[in-house]
Structures are given as C-alpha cells and as structure tokens.
Amino acid sequence: MDAPRENIYQQRRVLRQKRSRFAKFTAAIGLRPRLLSAFFLVSLIPLILLSSVQYHTTKRNTLDLIEVSMAQLVEGQQRHLNHELQRLLEQLKLVTSRTQLRTSLKAYSQTRDSDQLELLNRILNDTLLSMEHFVGIWVRDPDDVLVTGVFDRDSDVLPSLVPPVLKTAVEQLQLHWGEGELPYIWVSGPLYRADENIGSLHLLVSMADIYAVLKDFGCKELGRKTALLLPAANQQVKVLAPDCPDHFEDHQGFYHFLESTDLYSAAVNRGDPVTAYHRGQITMVRQLNHGFGDVFVHGSPTFLVDIFWSQIRYLVLMTLLSLVLVLSMAFALTKMIVRPVRELIKATAIMHYGSTDVRIKERFWGEFAELTRSFNRAMRMLSRRTRELNREIEARRRSQEKLIDLANTDTLTGLINRRFFMEKLRETLSSPGRERQPAALLYLDLDDFKPINDRMGHEAGDLVLQVVAGRIRHLLREGDIAARLGGDEFALLLMKSTSHILDPDMVAKRVEEQITLPMTIKDQVISVGCSIGAVRLFPGDVPQDVLNRADQKMYRVKHKKRGTVASII
C-alpha cells in the first residue's frame, strides 16, 4: 500500500516541477520573441481561415437552390403560425378589456362576497361560450391565488388543472401537455383596473387552429415536410407533425435525431434560420414568437461536385509566401516596437515611487511618438493637479476648522455658546472615573444690566458683555470652561486638576470681585454686579438638571442681594 502511494506522490512532485519550470520559462520570455511567435502564428491563420471559408463557400453554393426554396416555405409557415399566436393574444386582450369582469374581480378581492364570485363565474361562462376553441378560463388575484375558473363540462381532466403563475407583467404563452396527442395552450395576461394590477387571466385553448395551419403546409414536392418543435417537460423537445403519405421511414429517424440533439436550443438562442443535416436530410428551423416553439422544414438535397481540393494548393502557396515576408519584417518591427515600450516601462516605474515629474524624450515614430507626447502631457497635468489638490485640501481644512469654531463660539464675547457648553457638560458627566474627578458649575447673571441698555444703548451693553467675558476668561484655570448661555448669563465649568483644588465658592468670589470692578464704556465709568449660583456635580447628574440647580441657586443669591425673601424649589 505504501509503495503505490509513494509513486503517486513522486509523480505529482515531478508534474509540479515541470509546471514551475514552464511558468518560469514563459515569464522570462520578452516582448521580442513573443512578437516573433505572434507574427509566425498570424502568418498561419490566413491559410486556416481561407481554407475554411473556401470549404464552406463551396458547400453553401451546393445547397443554395434547395435552401432558398426551403427558406420560403419555413418563413411562410412561420408567418402563419405567428399570426395564429397573435390572434390568441388578441382574444386574451379582448377578454381582459371587459369592464364588468375587472369590476367584479376587484369587488370580490375587496369583499370576498359570494355574490360577487357568482357574478364573476357567470361572466366567465358567457365569455367561454362566445369564444371558439376555448377550453377553460381561470382567474388569479394579485397574490397569484386562484380565485375561480370555468371550463368545458364534458372534460374529466380540466377540473384538476391549475393555471400557471404569471411571472411577467406582459402576456405569455405556455404549453400544457396532457394525455392526448395534441397539447393545450395556456394564454395568460395581467388584469388592470385604473392602472392597478388586480390579478391575472388564464385561457386554456386547443391547438386545433395551429394544427390546421400546419397541415396546410404538409407534404409538397421534393418530399419536403413541415413540423413543429415544441418544448416539453424536463427540457425535452416534442415533434408535432401531421401524417404525410410520402413520409419515408428515414424521416422518422430524422425526427428522433432532432429530439436527441441540441438543435432546439440552437434555434432558441439564434434569431437566424438554423440548418442541420442527418443521413442525407437537410432541415431549416425558424423560431416562433413568444417562446412558443420552432417551425422547421426538411428534405433531401443533391450535392454538387466538391472543388475544395483544387483550390487548396493555391491557398498553401500564397500562405507560404506571406509567411516568408512576415518573418523577414518581424525582426525589424520588433526592435522598433520594443524600444519605446521599454522607455515607458522605466517612466512608469519611476512614477510608481510617487514622482510626478518624470518625462520621456519624444524621439519615437508614429503612434509611439503620439503616445510619448500624451504621456508627457498627462504627467504635466498630473503634477499641476496634484499641487492644486494639495492647496485645495489645505484650504478646505482651514475652512472646516473655521466653520467648527464659528458653530461653537458666541460671536459677541468669543466664549463658547450654550449648545457647545451643554455638550462639554454632558461629556464631563458621562466620562469614565466620574467619581474620582470632582467638578462644579457656576451660573452667573449680571445685576442691573438692563438699565445700561436702556440708558446707554445696546451697543454699550454689548461692550459691557465683552469686558465681562474677557475678565472671566482671565480667571479660567487649567481645564476650566467658560460659556455665554445667552443675554447677560454666563456659566463656568470648574474641573479639579493636579495644580489646584476644587473650591467653587472661592472661584465664585474671585469672579464676582473682578466683574464688579469699574469699567469705562463710551467715556463713562460704570460698574455692574453679578449673582452666582455654584453647585457641585455628582454621579448620575443630568446636564439640564445641573444647570437648573445652579440657576435656582443664582436666583436665591440675587434675591438676597435685593433684600427680598423668595421661595425657590
């Protein structure tokens, strides 16, 4: 057991080594030997192509006469059968256009009323009686659930039939093979009411008319016969052909040959006529509309004398002469082609390392000269675009930083605004280790600020706010944050650091001392007071609740200064 296994492993190693050596050999082959090989192969291709073309041309000339007559026959039958299929679709459209049918189906779909279903069945019965060759009519709702159906009462098979589901938004034809010799045809289409899909209609039609058309094109002169290739279950093909008194036994074998080959698939995939040969028989196939099947005609052709071998010697001589001329020019052409390619390879290799200043000397010929000029133009444009892009990126970065700063800053005082301050407060309250990092909030409101606006104007009030903001900013310690909340209200978020302790009352006192110092506004010395509410931040605090506590405490301080008693919750 071990020896055979070792032999298999050894064979695999040898095979891998050979593949590796071949891959290295092909990778080492440069452009010049590849071009020489390509020129040599190109010189052989005309011989093969011309020989093949000559052979098929001769054979085509042999069969032209019979193929023309067969083409006329199969195209005529195709037109008639397509006309019958189109007539079935027109009948379907005539039925689906009945307003009463669509109204009843819509009403039944909404109410599920038995009276509406009975009315719908009467409409379908009347339609079935008025249409020739109709075997049954079925209706599905928009969810493809079978609603009802009427059919020929004399049939034992139709009650068990279920119409196919309509998979497209257009009409479709589909064969149904029963126990009889001839199949039925499902003609299905959507039902619309006021541009709303309310279901689908399915007609079961016999093939009597189509079979009659096929019999009209039965056996003609020269032993030709017409038939239908129809799709069946499991991707099989069934041949439907009327009886023919001149139908020889080998024709039956020809039908079996058609069923066992891929001729039907070829007819479906190609729009042109499909021709096939079997035991001296020739057939021409044309596809019918709506994927219904294919119509074909076949007969026995007579072949003319084949003159292929009389032409082959001339073709070989011309090909050999072309081979000599091509190989003689190959050496010169390869050198002219390889040189500019190598220059381009060097330039692209330099560009790969990030340099956009690489250029190629424009000393080549023809398309290579234009390629060199285009490469140099592209490099110049790339260098310019790179510089412009770098400048644009830098400008956008600065603009973005400026926009962010404007969005977070109060334009009058230069402090951060209320929205950004609430974000900072929320980050502080939700930061990890909140218990080990004490913090406090000061809520500041200016006293007697409104009289300044009333007496000196809003411009003076703005100047006062700017002075107050500047004094608050100079009092900020490391890690503290100051903001203007709106009007004459300010807030300070105090953080404990390694360089100082957290004492909000002391900071509030210093802030009040600085703000109450006199200031010169419009050549007038004025003073403003302030009321400050200081609260500490605890684990689990909500930003707005903290702000409300500080605000309430600030109002207590303000009322105390006024000498009034206020009750603040």
C-alpha positions in Angstrom: 0.0 0.0 0.0 2.9 2.4 0.8 4.8 1.8 -2.5 1.9 2.8 -4.9 1.1 5.8 -2.7 4.8 6.9 -2.8 4.8 6.6 -6.6 1.7 8.8 -6.8 3.3 11.5 -4.7 6.5 11.3 -6.7 4.6 11.7 -10.0 2.8 14.7 -8.5 6.1 16.3 -7.5 7.5 15.8 -10.9 4.4 17.3 -12.5 4.6 20.4 -10.2 8.3 20.9 -11.0 7.6 20.8 -14.7 4.8 23.3 -14.4 7.0 25.6 -12.3 9.8 25.4 -14.9 7.3 26.1 -17.7 5.9 29.1 -15.8 9.4 30.5 -15.2 10.3 30.0 -18.9 7.2 31.8 -20.2 7.7 34.6 -17.7 11.3 35.0 -18.8 10.3 35.4 -22.5 10.5 39.0 -23.5 8.4 41.1 -25.9 10.6 40.4 -29.0 10.4 36.6 -29.0 6.7 36.9 -28.3 6.2 39.2 -31.2 8.1 36.9 -33.5 5.9 34.0 -32.4 2.8 36.1 -32.9 3.9 37.1 -36.4 4.6 33.4 -37.2 1.1 32.4 -35.9 -0.5 35.2 -37.8 1.0 34.0 -41.0 -0.6 30.6 -40.5 -4.0 31.9 -39.7 -4.8 33.1 -43.3 -4.3 29.5 -44.5 -6.7 28.1 -42.0 -9.3 30.8 -42.5 -9.1 30.8 -46.3 -9.4 27.0 -46.4 -12.4 27.0 -44.0 -14.1 29.9 -45.9 -13.5 28.1 -49.3 -14.8 24.9 -48.0 -18.0 26.4 -46.6 -18.4 28.6 -49.6 -18.4 25.6 -51.9 -20.7 23.7 -49.7 -23.0 26.7 -49.5 -23.1 27.1 -53.3 -24.1 23.4 -53.5 -27.1 23.9 -51.2 -28.2 27.4 -52.3 -31.1 26.2 -54.5 -32.8 23.9 -52.1 -32.2 26.3 -49.1 -33.8 29.2 -50.9 -37.0 27.2 -51.5 -37.0 25.7 -48.0 -36.5 29.2 -46.5 -39.5 30.5 -48.4 -41.6 27.6 -47.1 -40.5 27.8 -43.5 -40.8 31.6 -43.4 -44.3 31.4 -44.8 -45.3 28.9 -42.2 -43.7 30.9 -39.5 -45.8 34.0 -40.5 -49.0 32.0 -40.5 -48.3 30.4 -37.1 -47.2 33.7 -35.6 -50.4 35.2 -36.9 -52.4 32.4 -35.1 -50.4 33.1 -31.9 -51.0 36.8 -32.1 -54.7 36.1 -32.7 -54.8 34.2 -29.4 -53.2 37.1 -27.6 -55.7 39.5 -29.2 -58.5 37.3 -27.9 -56.9 37.4 -24.4 -56.8 41.2 -24.6 -60.4 41.3 -25.7 -61.4 39.3 -22.6 -59.3 41.3 -20.2 -60.7 44.5 -21.6 -64.2 43.7 -20.3 -65.0 46.2 -17.7 -67.6 44.1 -15.9 -65.1 41.3 -15.5 -62.5 43.6 -14.0 -65.1 45.3 -11.8 -66.4 42.0 -10.4 -62.9 40.7 -9.7 -61.9 43.9 -7.9 -65.1 43.9 -5.8 -64.6 40.2 -4.9 -60.9 40.8 -3.9 -62.1 43.5 -1.5 -65.2 41.9 0.0 -64.9 38.2 -0.7 -68.6 38.2 -1.2 -70.1 35.0 -2.7 -72.5 37.0 -4.8 -69.6 38.8 -6.5 -67.9 35.4 -7.1 -71.1 34.0 -8.6 -71.3 37.1 -10.9 -67.7 36.6 -11.9 -68.4 32.9 -12.8 -71.4 34.0 -15.0 -69.2 36.5 -16.8 -66.5 33.8 -17.4 -69.1 31.3 -18.6 -70.5 33.8 -21.1 -67.0 34.5 -22.3 -66.2 30.8 -22.7 -69.3 30.2 -24.8 -68.6 33.2 -27.0 -65.0 32.2 -27.9 -64.3 29.3 -30.3 -61.7 26.7 -29.3 -61.7 28.0 -25.7 -61.5 25.1 -23.3 -61.4 26.9 -20.0 -60.9 30.3 -18.3 -59.3 30.8 -14.9 -58.7 34.0 -12.8 -56.0 34.6 -10.1 -55.8 37.5 -7.6 -52.8 39.9 -7.3 -51.2 37.4 -4.8 -51.4 34.6 -7.5 -54.0 32.8 -5.5 -56.6 31.0 -7.8 -59.9 32.8 -7.5 -62.2 30.7 -9.8 -62.3 29.0 -13.1 -64.8 27.7 -15.7 -64.2 25.0 -18.3 -65.7 22.5 -20.6 -68.1 20.4 -18.5 -67.6 17.3 -20.7 -63.9 17.0 -19.7 -62.8 14.9 -16.7 -59.2 16.3 -16.7 -59.9 20.1 -16.7 -61.3 20.4 -13.1 -57.9 19.3 -11.7 -55.9 21.7 -13.9 -54.2 24.7 -12.2 -53.2 27.7 -14.5 -49.6 28.7 -14.4 -48.5 31.7 -12.4 -47.9 34.8 -14.5 -44.2 35.7 -13.9 -44.1 38.8 -16.0 -46.2 42.0 -16.5 -47.0 41.1 -20.1 -48.9 38.4 -21.8 -47.4 34.9 -22.1 -48.0 31.6 -23.9 -47.2 28.3 -22.4 -47.9 24.7 -23.5 -49.7 22.1 -21.4 -49.1 18.5 -22.4 -52.0 16.3 -21.4 -52.7 12.7 -22.1 -53.8 13.3 -25.7 -51.6 13.6 -28.8 -52.0 17.4 -29.0 -51.1 19.8 -26.2 -53.2 22.7 -24.9 -52.1 26.3 -24.9 -52.2 28.5 -21.7 -52.7 32.1 -22.8 -52.1 34.3 -19.7 -52.1 38.0 -19.1 -52.4 40.6 -16.3 -55.7 42.4 -15.3 -55.6 46.1 -14.7 -58.2 48.5 -13.3 -57.3 52.2 -13.2 -53.6 51.3 -13.6 -53.8 48.9 -10.6 -52.9 45.2 -11.0 -56.0 43.3 -9.8 -54.9 39.8 -10.8 -54.3 37.7 -14.0 -56.5 35.9 -16.5 -55.6 32.5 -17.9 -57.2 30.9 -21.0 -56.8 27.3 -22.0 -57.1 26.9 -25.8 -56.9 23.9 -28.0 -54.3 23.7 -30.8 -56.9 23.0 -33.5 -56.2 26.2 -35.5 -52.5 25.8 -35.2 -52.6 22.2 -36.2 -54.8 23.1 -39.2 -52.2 25.6 -40.3 -49.5 23.0 -40.0 -51.5 20.5 -42.1 -52.0 23.2 -44.8 -48.2 23.2 -45.2 -47.9 19.4 -45.3 -46.1 17.3 -47.9 -45.1 19.2 -51.0 -42.9 18.4 -53.9 -39.4 17.0 -53.4 -40.6 15.1 -50.4 -40.4 18.0 -48.0 -42.3 18.1 -44.8 -43.1 20.7 -42.1 -43.5 20.2 -38.4 -43.2 21.9 -35.0 -40.6 21.6 -32.3 -42.4 22.2 -29.0 -40.8 22.4 -25.5 -41.9 19.7 -23.2 -41.1 18.7 -19.6 -37.5 18.2 -18.3 -36.1 20.3 -21.1 -37.2 17.8 -23.7 -38.5 18.5 -27.2 -41.5 17.0 -28.8 -42.0 16.9 -32.6 -45.6 17.6 -33.8 -46.1 16.7 -37.5 -49.3 15.8 -39.5 -49.3 12.5 -41.3 -47.7 12.5 -44.7 -48.3 9.8 -47.4 -44.9 10.4 -48.9 -43.2 10.3 -45.4 -40.4 7.7 -45.8 -39.1 5.6 -42.8 -35.8 7.5 -42.6 -37.8 10.7 -41.9 -39.0 9.1 -38.7 -35.4 8.5 -37.8 -34.7 12.1 -38.6 -37.3 13.2 -36.1 -35.6 11.1 -33.4 -32.3 12.7 -34.3 -33.8 16.2 -33.8 -35.0 15.1 -30.3 -31.6 13.8 -29.3 -29.5 16.8 -30.4 -29.2 20.4 -29.2 -30.9 21.8 -32.4 -33.8 23.1 -30.5 -31.6 25.1 -28.1 -29.7 26.5 -31.1 -33.0 27.6 -32.6 -34.0 29.4 -29.5 -30.7 31.2 -29.0 -30.3 32.4 -32.5 -32.7 34.6 -34.5 -31.4 33.4 -37.9 -32.6 30.2 -39.5 -30.9 27.1 -38.1 -29.8 24.4 -40.6 -28.9 20.8 -39.8 -28.0 17.6 -41.7 -28.7 13.9 -40.9 -28.3 10.9 -43.3 -28.7 13.0 -46.4 -31.5 15.1 -44.9 -31.4 18.9 -44.5 -33.7 20.9 -42.3 -34.3 24.6 -41.7 -35.6 25.9 -38.4 -37.2 29.2 -37.5 -38.2 30.4 -34.0 -41.8 31.3 -33.4 -42.8 34.4 -31.3 -43.4 34.4 -27.6 -41.1 31.3 -27.0 -43.9 29.0 -28.3 -41.6 26.7 -30.2 -40.0 26.4 -33.6 -41.2 25.5 -37.1 -39.0 23.5 -39.4 -39.0 22.0 -42.9 -36.7 19.3 -44.2 -36.0 17.4 -47.4 -33.3 15.5 -49.4 -30.8 17.8 -51.2 -28.5 16.8 -54.1 -24.8 17.8 -53.7 -22.7 19.2 -56.5 -19.1 18.3 -57.1 -16.7 19.4 -54.4 -13.9 21.6 -55.7 -12.2 22.3 -52.4 -9.0 20.3 -53.1 -8.5 22.1 -56.4 -8.2 25.4 -54.5 -6.2 24.3 -51.6 -2.8 24.2 -53.4 -3.2 27.8 -54.4 -4.0 28.8 -50.8 -1.0 26.9 -49.4 1.4 28.6 -51.9 0.1 32.1 -51.0 0.3 31.4 -47.3 3.9 30.3 -47.5 4.8 33.4 -49.4 3.1 35.5 -46.8 5.0 33.6 -44.1 8.4 34.5 -45.6 7.5 38.2 -46.0 6.1 38.4 -42.4 9.1 36.7 -40.8 11.6 38.9 -42.7 9.9 42.1 -41.4 9.3 40.7 -37.9 12.9 41.3 -36.8 12.8 45.0 -37.8 9.4 45.6 -36.4 10.1 44.0 -33.0 13.1 46.3 -32.5 11.1 49.4 -33.4 8.2 48.3 -31.0 10.2 47.1 -28.0 12.4 50.3 -27.7 9.6 52.8 -26.8 7.9 50.2 -24.7 10.9 49.9 -22.5 11.1 53.6 -22.1 7.5 53.7 -21.0 8.2 50.9 -18.5 11.1 52.9 -17.0 8.9 56.0 -16.7 6.0 54.2 -15.1 8.4 52.5 -12.6 9.7 56.0 -11.5 6.1 57.2 -11.3 5.2 54.2 -9.1 7.5 55.6 -6.3 5.5 58.9 -6.2 7.3 61.1 -8.6 5.1 63.1 -11.0 8.0 65.0 -12.7 9.1 62.1 -14.9 9.3 62.8 -18.7 10.1 60.8 -21.8 12.1 62.1 -24.7 9.9 62.5 -27.7 12.1 60.7 -30.3 9.9 57.8 -31.5 7.8 57.4 -34.6 4.1 57.2 -35.4 1.7 56.2 -32.7 4.6 55.7 -30.2 5.5 59.4 -30.7 1.9 60.4 -30.0 1.8 58.0 -27.0 5.0 59.7 -25.6 3.5 63.1 -26.1 0.3 62.0 -24.4 2.2 60.5 -21.5 4.2 63.7 -21.0 1.1 65.8 -21.2 -0.6 63.6 -18.7 2.4 63.8 -16.3 2.4 67.6 -16.6 -1.3 67.8 -15.9 -1.0 65.3 -13.0 1.7 67.4 -11.4 -0.4 70.5 -11.7 -3.5 68.8 -10.4 -1.5 67.3 -7.5 -0.3 70.8 -6.5 -3.8 72.3 -6.9 -5.3 69.4 -5.0 -2.9 69.9 -2.1 -3.7 73.6 -1.9 -7.4 72.9 -2.1 -7.2 70.3 0.7 -5.3 72.7 2.9 -7.8 75.5 2.2 -10.7 73.2 3.0 -9.1 72.1 6.2 -8.7 75.7 7.3 -12.3 76.5 6.3 -13.6 73.5 8.1 -11.8 74.4 11.3 -13.1 78.0 11.0 -16.7 76.7 10.5 -16.4 74.4 13.5 -15.1 77.3 15.6 -17.9 79.6 14.4 -20.5 77.0 15.2 -19.2 76.5 18.8 -18.4 80.1 19.7 -20.5 83.1 20.7 -19.8 85.7 18.1 -20.1 88.7 20.6 -17.9 87.5 23.5 -15.7 84.9 22.0 -16.7 82.4 24.6 -18.3 79.0 23.6 -22.0 79.1 23.1 -24.8 77.4 25.0 -25.1 74.3 22.7 -21.4 73.5 22.8 -21.2 74.1 26.6 -24.0 71.6 27.1 -22.1 69.0 25.0 -19.0 69.6 27.2 -21.1 69.3 30.3 -22.6 66.1 29.0 -19.1 64.7 28.2 -17.9 65.6 31.7 -20.9 63.9 33.4 -20.6 60.7 31.3 -16.8 60.4 31.4 -15.2 57.3 33.0 -14.0 57.7 36.5 -16.5 60.5 37.2 -16.4 59.8 41.0 -12.6 60.4 41.1 -12.7 63.7 39.2 -14.8 66.3 41.1 -16.3 69.2 39.1 -18.6 72.2 39.8 -20.7 74.5 37.8 -21.1 78.3 38.3 -24.2 80.0 36.9 -23.6 83.8 36.6 -26.1 86.5 35.9 -25.3 90.3 35.7 -27.1 92.6 38.1 -28.6 95.9 36.9 -27.6 95.2 33.3 -30.9 96.2 31.7 -30.6 99.9 32.8 -27.3 100.1 31.0 -29.0 99.0 27.8 -31.9 101.4 28.4 -29.7 104.4 29.3 -26.7 104.0 27.0 -28.0 101.8 24.2 -27.5 98.2 23.2 -24.0 98.9 21.8 -22.9 99.9 25.2 -24.5 96.7 26.6 -22.5 94.6 24.1 -19.3 96.3 25.2 -20.1 95.5 28.8 -20.7 91.8 27.9 -17.3 91.7 26.0 -15.5 93.2 29.1 -17.2 90.7 31.4 -16.3 87.8 29.1 -12.7 89.0 29.0 -12.4 89.1 32.8 -14.0 85.7 33.1 -11.6 84.3 30.5 -8.6 85.6 32.5 -9.9 83.9 35.6 -10.1 80.4 33.9 -7.7 77.8 35.3 -6.4 74.8 33.6 -9.2 72.5 32.4 -12.0 75.1 33.2 -14.6 76.1 30.6 -16.5 79.3 30.3 -19.6 80.0 28.1 -22.1 82.6 27.4 -25.6 81.0 27.8 -27.5 83.9 26.4 -28.2 87.6 27.2 -26.3 88.5 30.3 -26.0 84.9 31.6 -22.7 83.1 31.8 -21.6 79.6 33.0 -18.2 78.2 34.2 -17.4 74.5 34.4 -14.7 74.1 37.0 -12.5 70.9 37.0 -10.1 69.7 39.6 -6.5 69.3 38.5 -3.2 68.4 40.0 -2.2 72.0 40.2 -5.1 73.3 42.3 -8.0 72.2 44.4 -11.7 72.5 43.6 -13.3 75.3 45.6 -16.3 76.7 43.7 -17.2 79.3 46.4 -13.7 80.7 46.2 -13.8 80.9 42.4 -17.2 82.5 42.5 -15.9 85.1 44.9 -13.0 85.9 42.6 -15.3 86.1 39.6 -17.6 88.5 41.4 -14.7 90.7 42.5 -13.3 91.0 39.0 -16.7 91.7 37.4 -17.7 94.3 39.8 -14.6 96.4 39.2 -15.4 99.7 37.4 -15.1 99.7 33.6 -15.1 102.6 31.0 -17.8 102.3 28.4 -18.2 105.2 25.9 -16.1 107.5 28.0 -18.3 106.7 31.1 -17.2 104.8 34.1 -19.8 102.3 35.1 -20.0 99.2 37.4 -22.1 96.1 37.1 -22.7 93.5 39.7 -23.3 89.8 39.4 -25.1 86.9 41.1 -23.5 83.5 41.0 -25.0 80.1 41.8 -22.4 77.4 42.5 -23.3 73.7 42.5 -21.2 70.5 42.6 -21.5 67.7 40.0 -22.4 64.3 41.3 -22.5 60.8 39.7 -25.7 60.3 37.7 -26.5 64.0 37.2 -28.3 65.1 34.1 -26.8 68.2 32.3 -30.1 70.2 32.3 -30.8 69.3 35.9 -27.4 70.6 36.9 -27.9 73.8 35.0 -31.4 74.2 36.6 -29.9 73.7 40.1 -27.2 76.3 39.5 -29.8 78.7 38.1 -32.1 78.3 41.1 -29.2 78.9 43.5 -28.2 82.0 41.5 -31.7 83.4 41.9 -31.5 82.9 45.7 -28.3 84.9 45.7 -29.9 87.6 43.6 -33.0 87.8 45.8 -30.8 88.0 49.0 -29.0 91.0 47.4 -32.3 92.7 46.8 -33.3 92.2 50.4 -36.4 90.1 49.5 -37.5 86.7 50.5 -38.2 84.3 47.8 -39.2 80.7 47.9 -37.4 78.7 45.2 -37.8 75.0 44.8 
